[in-house]
Amino acid sequence: MNHDLSPRPLNPAPQAPQMIWPNGSRSALFIGFDVDAETAWIGNNASNVDRMVTTSHGGYDARVGIAKILELMDELELKATFFTPGWTALAHPAACEKILKSGHEIGHHGYLHKMPDRERLEETFDEIDRGFEALQQALGVRPIGYRAPSGENFPELIAYLAKSGIRYSSSFRDDIMPYRHACADGIPGPVEIPVNFAFDDWNFGMSSRTSPRPLFGRDAVLPLWIDEFEATHAWGGVTTLVLHPQVSGRPMRWHILRDFLRHVQAKGDVWIATGQMIADHFEKVERQAHRPMR
Ligand SMILES: [Zn+2]
């Protein structure tokens, strides 16, 4: 592939309507969990399937993490979006069914958590198709939201997602407001609910034998999350969380997350919504903005 390195915006800023959040809220919080389970360890490194201890990081999801996260959501009366790879849903149907039964949204997160690769389009599109099939087979759902495994994307994939019925994506890091991706082949691109890498718990709470990293506890993580949230709130944006049950479902981290969510709830003027609710709202605001003036 020839790489076009000419100077130009690689994701040109679209026209987006002035966002007014529901119920007079000043900002929004989108609680997104990535239920990677073992796929985080085998998707991009198939030989790990024979390393039971390495993959046991992911095994925490079905044994403990998902249930503890659902317990927390119930306690705080919150609804979240769980981006679930197809492989996870097939391997751990009982744990994933509990997510659905608790009234949360299931999103698409690939099949085996393979990072989308522009030089391997067929394999990338196959991940999308197999993800849909597996979620249908295991849980009977067809998701409308997508978060890219390992957080990567490109124009052909955005167009494929739109054609496949994906109405929103939550992977990009280039804004604090939702926006719509450019049209492809006459089909409107998905709405983007951009993420903030400061809210990816993997950065602070996951270390393994093969990629040892420093771990950060409450004193580092909670003030960082609160400060970043408060500033985003003041700017009227959306705070998007990128959480993993195998990280934030761990005992100490579960309490950090609980304290952070209680802080947000105590503000009283934050709209806490699932990805689908935010996409629906964006589309409503978009329709109103496009309504001709009388
Ligand atoms: Zn993931």
Residues whose N, C-alpha, C, O or C-beta is under 5 A from the ligand:
A	BS01	ZN	D34 D36 P149 S150
